[in-house]
Amino acid sequence: MKVMLTGAFGNVGSNTLESLIEQNHRITCFDIKTKANVKAAKRFQDKVDIVWGDLRRPGDVAKAVKDHDVVIHLAYIIPPTSEKDPDWAKAINVGGTQNLLSALKSLSNPPKLIFSSSISVYGPTADKKPPRRWDEPLQPTDHYTHHKVECERMVRESGLDWAILRFGAVPLLGQIDPLMFEVPLNNRIEFVHPKDVGLAVANAASANSIWGKILLIGG
């Protein structure tokens, strides 16, 4: 299967990439060319095709999406950066997703789309009995979750074959996220190992039963 992966060299992206390679997919990695991404790409460069580009440039996106079976959209600006510079983050998160959808819809045989979201779109849930379910009301509380909710709506209304995966908290292993210290002590947090998330996303790419569904990826 031919798979395109946006945000291929981030935390979730690199773990997804490992699983996709193990499953023998033909992979195109789409990401912005930074020193960190170029360094991360070196261990994959003989196994995948790499297209450097910017989601904010429709031409970059349109060239990258052609001739794929599935597009996995992981590229996103997350907290705290999304909260420090919300306009820049929205241009990438919402504007970039819109560019991707437009590029896919322009194709005569568009790929299916997997969009990565977050269980944080439910807002504070400490007062609710677990587990969370896909059809519960959404309560975005910051720029990041507002962006996710807006993009989920665009994906669902796109007319494409789509699936939305809402992840639990995916830690960057070996680092302490300072945002952890802003979470109230009475709040539940669902952590998911990044390798488990990567495997779930890779499995979704070749699954037949996920399309048109919103799935929660927990630990």
C-alpha positions as a Markdown table, in Angstrom:
| # | Residue | x | y | z |
|---|---|---|---|---|
| 1 | Met | 0.0 | 0.0 | 0.0 |
| 2 | Lys | 1.2 | 3.5 | -0.8 |
| 3 | Val | 1.0 | 5.7 | 2.2 |
| 4 | Met | 1.8 | 9.4 | 2.7 |
| 5 | Leu | 2.6 | 10.6 | 6.2 |
| 6 | Thr | 2.6 | 14.3 | 7.2 |
| 7 | Gly | 4.6 | 15.2 | 10.2 |
| 8 | Ala | 6.7 | 12.1 | 9.6 |
| 9 | Phe | 9.6 | 13.0 | 11.8 |
| 10 | Gly | 7.9 | 14.1 | 15.0 |
| 11 | Asn | 7.2 | 12.0 | 18.1 |
| 12 | Val | 4.1 | 10.2 | 16.8 |
| 13 | Gly | 5.3 | 10.4 | 13.2 |
| 14 | Ser | 8.6 | 8.6 | 13.7 |
| 15 | Asn | 6.9 | 5.8 | 15.6 |
| 16 | Thr | 4.2 | 5.5 | 13.0 |
| 17 | Leu | 6.9 | 5.4 | 10.3 |
| 18 | Glu | 8.7 | 2.5 | 12.0 |
| 19 | Ser | 5.5 | 0.5 | 12.1 |
| 20 | Leu | 4.7 | 1.3 | 8.5 |
| 21 | Ile | 8.1 | 0.2 | 7.4 |
| 22 | Glu | 7.8 | -3.1 | 9.3 |
| 23 | Gln | 4.5 | -3.7 | 7.5 |
| 24 | Asn | 6.2 | -3.2 | 4.1 |
| 25 | His | 4.2 | -0.2 | 3.0 |
| 26 | Arg | 5.6 | 2.2 | 0.4 |
| 27 | Ile | 5.9 | 5.4 | 2.2 |
| 28 | Thr | 6.2 | 9.1 | 1.3 |
| 29 | Cys | 7.2 | 11.3 | 4.2 |
| 30 | Phe | 6.1 | 15.0 | 4.1 |
| 31 | Asp | 7.5 | 17.4 | 6.6 |
| 32 | Ile | 9.0 | 20.8 | 6.9 |
| 33 | Lys | 12.8 | 21.0 | 6.4 |
| 34 | Thr | 14.4 | 21.9 | 9.7 |
| 35 | Lys | 17.7 | 20.8 | 11.3 |
| 36 | Ala | 15.9 | 18.5 | 13.7 |
| 37 | Asn | 13.8 | 16.9 | 11.0 |
| 38 | Val | 16.7 | 16.4 | 8.6 |
| 39 | Lys | 18.6 | 14.7 | 11.5 |
| 40 | Ala | 15.6 | 12.5 | 12.3 |
| 41 | Ala | 15.1 | 11.6 | 8.7 |
| 42 | Lys | 18.6 | 10.2 | 8.3 |
| 43 | Arg | 17.8 | 6.8 | 9.8 |
| 44 | Phe | 14.8 | 6.3 | 7.4 |
| 45 | Gln | 16.1 | 7.9 | 4.2 |
| 46 | Asp | 17.0 | 4.6 | 2.5 |
| 47 | Lys | 13.6 | 3.1 | 3.3 |
| 48 | Val | 11.2 | 5.9 | 2.3 |
| 49 | Asp | 10.6 | 8.7 | -0.1 |
| 50 | Ile | 11.0 | 12.1 | 1.5 |
| 51 | Val | 9.3 | 15.3 | 0.3 |
| 52 | Trp | 10.2 | 18.5 | 2.1 |
| 53 | Gly | 7.4 | 21.1 | 2.1 |
| 54 | Asp | 5.2 | 23.4 | 4.1 |
| 55 | Leu | 1.5 | 22.7 | 4.7 |
| 56 | Arg | 0.8 | 26.4 | 4.4 |
| 57 | Arg | 1.9 | 26.3 | 0.7 |
| 58 | Pro | -0.9 | 24.6 | -1.3 |
| 59 | Gly | 1.5 | 23.8 | -4.2 |
| 60 | Asp | 3.8 | 21.8 | -1.9 |
| 61 | Val | 0.8 | 19.8 | -0.6 |
| 62 | Ala | -0.7 | 19.2 | -4.0 |
| 63 | Lys | 2.5 | 17.8 | -5.4 |
| 64 | Ala | 3.0 | 15.4 | -2.4 |
| 65 | Val | -0.5 | 13.8 | -2.2 |
| 66 | Lys | -0.6 | 12.3 | -5.7 |
| 67 | Asp | -0.7 | 8.5 | -6.3 |
| 68 | His | -1.3 | 7.3 | -2.7 |
| 69 | Asp | -3.8 | 4.9 | -1.2 |
| 70 | Val | -3.9 | 6.5 | 2.3 |
| 71 | Val | -2.8 | 9.9 | 3.7 |
| 72 | Ile | -2.1 | 10.0 | 7.4 |
| 73 | His | -2.2 | 13.6 | 8.7 |
| 74 | Leu | -0.1 | 13.9 | 11.9 |
| 75 | Ala | 1.6 | 17.3 | 11.3 |
| 76 | Tyr | 0.3 | 19.8 | 13.9 |
| 77 | Ile | 1.5 | 22.5 | 16.3 |
| 78 | Ile | 0.9 | 21.4 | 19.8 |
| 79 | Pro | 1.0 | 23.1 | 23.3 |
| 80 | Pro | 2.8 | 25.0 | 24.6 |
| 81 | Thr | 3.8 | 26.5 | 21.2 |
| 82 | Ser | 0.2 | 26.6 | 19.9 |
| 83 | Glu | -0.7 | 28.7 | 22.9 |
| 84 | Lys | 2.2 | 31.1 | 22.7 |
| 85 | Asp | 1.7 | 31.9 | 19.0 |
| 86 | Pro | -1.9 | 30.9 | 18.2 |
| 87 | Asp | -2.2 | 32.7 | 14.8 |
| 88 | Trp | 0.9 | 31.0 | 13.5 |
| 89 | Ala | -0.3 | 27.6 | 14.9 |
| 90 | Lys | -3.7 | 28.1 | 13.3 |
| 91 | Ala | -2.2 | 28.8 | 9.9 |
| 92 | Ile | -0.5 | 25.4 | 10.1 |
| 93 | Asn | -3.1 | 23.4 | 12.0 |
| 94 | Val | -6.3 | 24.6 | 10.4 |
| 95 | Gly | -5.0 | 26.3 | 7.2 |
| 96 | Gly | -2.6 | 23.4 | 6.5 |
| 97 | Thr | -5.4 | 20.8 | 7.0 |
| 98 | Gln | -7.6 | 22.8 | 4.7 |
| 99 | Asn | -4.9 | 22.8 | 2.0 |
| 100 | Leu | -4.5 | 19.1 | 2.4 |
| 101 | Leu | -8.3 | 18.5 | 2.1 |
| 102 | Ser | -8.4 | 20.7 | -1.0 |
| 103 | Ala | -5.5 | 18.8 | -2.6 |
| 104 | Leu | -7.1 | 15.5 | -1.9 |
| 105 | Lys | -10.5 | 16.5 | -3.3 |
| 106 | Ser | -8.9 | 17.8 | -6.5 |
| 107 | Leu | -7.8 | 14.3 | -7.4 |
| 108 | Ser | -9.9 | 12.0 | -9.6 |
| 109 | Asn | -9.2 | 9.1 | -7.2 |
| 110 | Pro | -8.4 | 10.7 | -3.8 |
| 111 | Pro | -6.6 | 8.7 | -1.1 |
| 112 | Lys | -8.4 | 7.9 | 2.1 |
| 113 | Leu | -7.5 | 10.2 | 5.0 |
| 114 | Ile | -6.6 | 9.4 | 8.6 |
| 115 | Phe | -6.7 | 12.5 | 10.8 |
| 116 | Ser | -5.0 | 12.5 | 14.2 |
| 117 | Ser | -6.9 | 14.2 | 17.0 |
| 118 | Ser | -6.7 | 14.2 | 20.8 |
| 119 | Ile | -8.9 | 13.2 | 23.7 |
| 120 | Ser | -8.2 | 16.6 | 25.1 |
| 121 | Val | -11.1 | 17.9 | 22.9 |
| 122 | Tyr | -13.4 | 16.6 | 25.6 |
| 123 | Gly | -12.1 | 19.2 | 28.0 |
| 124 | Pro | -12.1 | 18.6 | 31.8 |
| 125 | Thr | -13.7 | 15.2 | 32.5 |
| 126 | Ala | -12.7 | 14.5 | 36.1 |
| 127 | Asp | -16.3 | 14.8 | 37.2 |
| 128 | Lys | -17.4 | 12.2 | 34.6 |
| 129 | Lys | -17.3 | 8.4 | 34.9 |
| 130 | Pro | -14.9 | 6.8 | 32.5 |
| 131 | Pro | -14.4 | 5.7 | 29.8 |
| 132 | Arg | -14.8 | 8.5 | 27.4 |
| 133 | Arg | -16.8 | 7.7 | 24.2 |
| 134 | Trp | -16.5 | 9.1 | 20.7 |
| 135 | Asp | -19.9 | 10.7 | 20.6 |
| 136 | Glu | -19.7 | 12.7 | 23.9 |
| 137 | Pro | -20.0 | 16.5 | 23.6 |
| 138 | Leu | -16.7 | 18.3 | 22.9 |
| 139 | Gln | -15.4 | 21.1 | 25.1 |
| 140 | Pro | -12.3 | 22.7 | 23.6 |
| 141 | Thr | -10.5 | 24.8 | 26.2 |
| 142 | Asp | -7.4 | 26.3 | 24.4 |
| 143 | His | -6.2 | 27.2 | 20.9 |
| 144 | Tyr | -5.0 | 23.6 | 20.3 |
| 145 | Thr | -8.2 | 21.9 | 21.0 |
| 146 | His | -10.2 | 24.5 | 19.2 |
| 147 | His | -8.0 | 23.8 | 16.1 |
| 148 | Lys | -8.6 | 20.1 | 16.5 |
| 149 | Val | -12.4 | 20.4 | 16.7 |
| 150 | Glu | -12.4 | 22.7 | 13.7 |
| 151 | Cys | -10.3 | 20.3 | 11.7 |
| 152 | Glu | -12.4 | 17.3 | 12.7 |
| 153 | Arg | -15.4 | 19.1 | 11.4 |
| 154 | Met | -13.7 | 19.9 | 8.1 |
| 155 | Val | -12.6 | 16.3 | 7.7 |
| 156 | Arg | -16.1 | 14.9 | 8.4 |
| 157 | Glu | -17.6 | 17.3 | 5.9 |
| 158 | Ser | -15.0 | 16.8 | 3.2 |
| 159 | Gly | -16.7 | 14.1 | 1.3 |
| 160 | Leu | -13.6 | 11.9 | 1.4 |
| 161 | Asp | -13.2 | 8.5 | 3.0 |
| 162 | Trp | -11.9 | 9.4 | 6.5 |
| 163 | Ala | -11.1 | 8.2 | 9.9 |
| 164 | Ile | -10.3 | 10.3 | 13.0 |
| 165 | Leu | -8.1 | 8.9 | 15.8 |
| 166 | Arg | -8.2 | 10.7 | 19.1 |
| 167 | Phe | -5.0 | 9.9 | 21.0 |
| 168 | Gly | -4.4 | 9.9 | 24.8 |
| 169 | Ala | -1.4 | 11.8 | 26.0 |
| 170 | Val | 1.7 | 10.6 | 24.0 |
| 171 | Pro | 4.8 | 11.5 | 26.0 |
| 172 | Leu | 8.2 | 12.1 | 24.3 |
| 173 | Leu | 10.2 | 9.4 | 26.0 |
| 174 | Gly | 13.2 | 10.6 | 28.0 |
| 175 | Gln | 11.9 | 14.1 | 28.5 |
| 176 | Ile | 9.7 | 15.7 | 31.1 |
| 177 | Asp | 6.9 | 17.8 | 29.6 |
| 178 | Pro | 6.6 | 21.0 | 31.7 |
| 179 | Leu | 2.9 | 21.1 | 30.9 |
| 180 | Met | 2.5 | 18.1 | 33.3 |
| 181 | Phe | 2.9 | 20.5 | 36.2 |
| 182 | Glu | -0.1 | 22.5 | 35.0 |
| 183 | Val | -2.5 | 19.6 | 35.2 |
| 184 | Pro | -4.7 | 19.6 | 38.3 |
| 185 | Leu | -3.9 | 16.7 | 40.6 |
| 186 | Asn | -7.5 | 15.4 | 40.6 |
| 187 | Asn | -7.5 | 15.2 | 36.8 |
| 188 | Arg | -7.2 | 11.8 | 35.0 |
| 189 | Ile | -4.6 | 11.5 | 32.3 |
| 190 | Glu | -4.6 | 8.7 | 29.8 |
| 191 | Phe | -1.0 | 8.0 | 28.7 |
| 192 | Val | -0.2 | 6.0 | 25.6 |
| 193 | His | 3.3 | 4.7 | 24.7 |
| 194 | Pro | 4.4 | 6.3 | 21.5 |
| 195 | Lys | 5.2 | 2.9 | 20.0 |
| 196 | Asp | 1.6 | 1.8 | 20.7 |
| 197 | Val | 0.3 | 4.9 | 19.0 |
| 198 | Gly | 2.5 | 4.4 | 16.0 |
| 199 | Leu | 1.3 | 0.8 | 15.7 |
| 200 | Ala | -2.3 | 1.8 | 16.0 |
| 201 | Val | -2.0 | 4.4 | 13.2 |
| 202 | Ala | -0.1 | 2.0 | 11.0 |
| 203 | Asn | -2.7 | -0.8 | 11.5 |
| 204 | Ala | -5.5 | 1.7 | 10.8 |
| 205 | Ala | -4.0 | 2.5 | 7.4 |
| 206 | Ser | -4.7 | -1.0 | 6.1 |
| 207 | Ala | -7.9 | -1.7 | 8.1 |
| 208 | Asn | -11.3 | -2.0 | 6.4 |
| 209 | Ser | -13.5 | -1.2 | 9.3 |
| 210 | Ile | -12.3 | 2.2 | 10.4 |
| 211 | Trp | -13.6 | 4.5 | 7.7 |
| 212 | Gly | -16.2 | 7.0 | 8.7 |
| 213 | Lys | -15.5 | 6.4 | 12.4 |
| 214 | Ile | -13.9 | 8.3 | 15.3 |
| 215 | Leu | -11.8 | 6.0 | 17.4 |
| 216 | Leu | -10.1 | 6.7 | 20.8 |
| 217 | Ile | -6.5 | 5.4 | 21.1 |
| 218 | Gly | -5.8 | 4.7 | 24.8 |
| 219 | Gly | -3.1 | 3.0 | 26.8 |
